């Protein structure tokens, strides 16, 4: 499954996509890219600034445009948590390599996320972490080729499990 392609990481904010992505890139001799950073570079502002100036639907539109424009072979790609709202974007990413859902339950996400309201999360105004999780979980499972349970595991354990599944 690993081959010469890319590995795409999806999951909720706080699941560890960027952190695990950097480590996985080192372990597999791939380059690393975070699509949230690509959005910020393109727009020359933070995700939260985009949300403050427009709305979550505009951020999702920009995200889809960025996903459709990437041509990244042999990368580890950490996506924004809302990438799964774009069927076109996810199909493009799936064409680059396996999609891995880093799953963390609500208790774990609450423990990790302390800046939910200012993190630049593309969600409805006033939407809670619980509601967002409920809305997105089915989408993450829909697009995932692999699911890694990150609950109660350290980075090394997650990487070890992920590499074992990717090299099967």
C-alpha positions as CSV (number, residue, x, y, z in Angstrom):
1,X,0.0,0.0,0.0
2,X,2.9,2.4,0.7
3,X,4.7,2.1,-2.7
4,X,6.0,5.3,-4.3
5,X,2.8,7.3,-3.8
6,X,1.8,9.7,-1.1
7,X,0.1,9.0,2.2
8,X,-2.8,11.3,3.1
9,X,-3.8,11.9,6.7
10,X,-7.3,12.9,7.6
11,X,-9.0,13.4,11.0
12,X,-10.4,15.9,13.5
13,X,-8.4,18.9,14.6
14,X,-6.2,17.7,17.4
15,X,-6.0,14.1,16.1
16,X,-2.2,14.5,15.4
17,X,-2.2,14.8,11.6
18,X,0.6,17.3,11.4
19,X,2.7,15.8,14.2
20,X,2.4,12.2,13.0
21,X,2.8,13.4,9.4
22,X,6.2,14.9,10.0
23,X,7.4,11.7,11.8
24,X,6.0,9.5,9.1
25,X,7.7,11.6,6.4
26,X,11.0,11.1,8.2
27,X,10.4,7.3,8.6
28,X,9.5,6.8,4.9
29,X,11.9,9.3,3.3
30,X,9.0,11.5,2.0
31,X,8.5,15.2,2.0
32,X,5.8,16.6,4.3
33,X,3.1,19.1,3.5
34,X,0.2,20.4,5.6
35,X,-2.7,21.6,3.4
36,X,-3.7,24.2,6.1
37,X,-0.3,25.8,5.6
38,X,-0.8,25.8,1.8
39,X,-4.1,27.6,2.3
40,X,-2.4,30.2,4.6
41,X,0.4,30.7,2.1
42,X,-2.0,31.2,-0.8
43,X,-4.3,33.6,1.1
44,X,-1.5,35.3,3.1
45,X,-3.5,35.0,6.3
46,X,-4.3,32.5,9.0
47,X,-7.3,30.2,8.8
48,X,-8.9,32.1,11.7
49,X,-8.4,35.4,9.8
50,X,-10.2,33.9,6.8
51,X,-13.1,32.8,9.0
52,X,-13.2,36.1,10.7
53,X,-13.3,38.0,7.4
54,X,-15.7,35.7,5.6
55,X,-17.2,32.5,6.8
56,X,-16.6,28.7,7.1
57,X,-18.1,28.0,3.7
58,X,-15.5,30.3,2.0
59,X,-12.7,28.5,3.9
60,X,-14.0,25.2,2.7
61,X,-14.2,26.5,-0.9
62,X,-10.6,27.7,-0.7
63,X,-9.6,24.4,0.8
64,X,-11.2,22.5,-2.1
65,X,-9.3,24.7,-4.6
66,X,-6.0,24.0,-2.8
67,X,-6.7,20.2,-2.7
68,X,-7.5,20.1,-6.4
69,X,-4.3,22.1,-7.2
70,X,-1.9,19.8,-5.3
71,X,0.2,17.5,-7.3
72,X,2.3,15.9,-4.7
73,X,3.8,12.5,-5.3
74,X,5.9,10.8,-2.6
75,X,4.7,13.1,0.2
76,X,3.0,12.7,3.5
77,X,0.0,15.1,3.3
78,X,-1.7,16.3,6.4
79,X,-5.1,17.7,5.5
80,X,-7.3,20.2,7.3
81,X,-10.0,18.5,9.3
82,X,-12.7,19.8,6.9
83,X,-11.0,18.4,3.7
84,X,-13.6,15.6,3.8
85,X,-16.4,18.0,2.9
86,X,-15.0,18.1,-0.6
87,X,-15.7,15.0,-2.6
88,X,-13.7,16.3,-5.5
89,X,-10.7,17.2,-3.3
90,X,-10.8,13.8,-1.5
91,X,-11.0,11.9,-4.7
92,X,-7.9,13.8,-5.9
93,X,-6.1,13.0,-2.7
94,X,-7.1,9.3,-3.0
95,X,-5.5,9.2,-6.5
96,X,-2.2,10.1,-4.9
97,X,-2.1,7.3,-2.3
98,X,-3.8,5.7,0.7
99,X,-5.9,7.9,2.9
100,X,-5.4,7.2,6.7
101,X,-7.9,8.3,9.2
102,X,-6.2,9.2,12.5
103,X,-9.1,8.5,14.9
104,X,-9.2,10.1,18.4
105,X,-12.3,10.0,20.5
106,X,-13.9,13.1,22.0
107,X,-12.3,12.8,25.4
108,X,-8.8,12.6,23.7
109,X,-9.6,15.6,21.4
110,X,-10.9,17.7,24.4
111,X,-7.6,16.9,26.2
112,X,-5.6,18.0,23.2
113,X,-7.5,21.1,21.9
114,X,-7.5,24.1,24.1
115,X,-8.2,26.7,21.4
116,X,-11.3,25.4,19.6
117,X,-12.8,28.8,19.1
118,X,-9.6,30.4,17.7
119,X,-8.0,27.5,15.9
120,X,-9.4,28.3,12.5
121,X,-11.8,25.3,12.3
122,X,-14.3,25.4,9.5
123,X,-17.5,24.9,11.4
124,X,-20.9,26.4,11.8
125,X,-20.9,29.4,14.1
126,X,-21.5,28.1,17.6
127,X,-21.0,24.5,16.6
128,X,-19.5,22.5,19.5
129,X,-16.6,20.0,19.2
130,X,-19.1,17.2,19.9
131,X,-21.4,18.3,17.1
132,X,-18.5,18.7,14.7
133,X,-17.1,15.3,15.6
134,X,-20.6,13.7,15.0
135,X,-20.9,15.4,11.7
136,X,-17.4,14.5,10.4
137,X,-16.8,11.0,11.7
138,X,-18.9,9.3,9.0
139,X,-17.0,11.3,6.3
140,X,-13.6,10.3,7.7
141,X,-14.6,6.6,7.6
142,X,-16.1,7.0,4.1
143,X,-12.8,8.2,2.6
144,X,-10.3,6.2,4.7
145,X,-8.4,3.3,3.3
146,X,-7.0,2.7,6.8
147,X,-8.1,3.7,10.3
148,X,-5.6,4.2,13.1
149,X,-6.9,4.4,16.6
150,X,-4.8,7.1,18.4
151,X,-6.5,6.9,21.8
152,X,-4.1,6.3,24.6
153,X,-1.1,5.9,22.3
154,X,2.0,7.9,22.1
155,X,3.5,9.1,18.8
156,X,5.9,6.1,18.5
157,X,3.1,3.6,18.9
158,X,1.0,5.3,16.3
159,X,3.8,5.4,13.8
160,X,4.7,1.8,14.4
161,X,1.1,0.7,13.8
162,X,0.7,2.9,10.8
163,X,3.9,1.7,9.2
164,X,2.9,-1.9,9.8
165,X,-0.5,-1.4,8.1
166,X,1.0,0.6,5.2
167,X,3.6,-2.0,4.4
168,X,1.2,-5.0,4.4
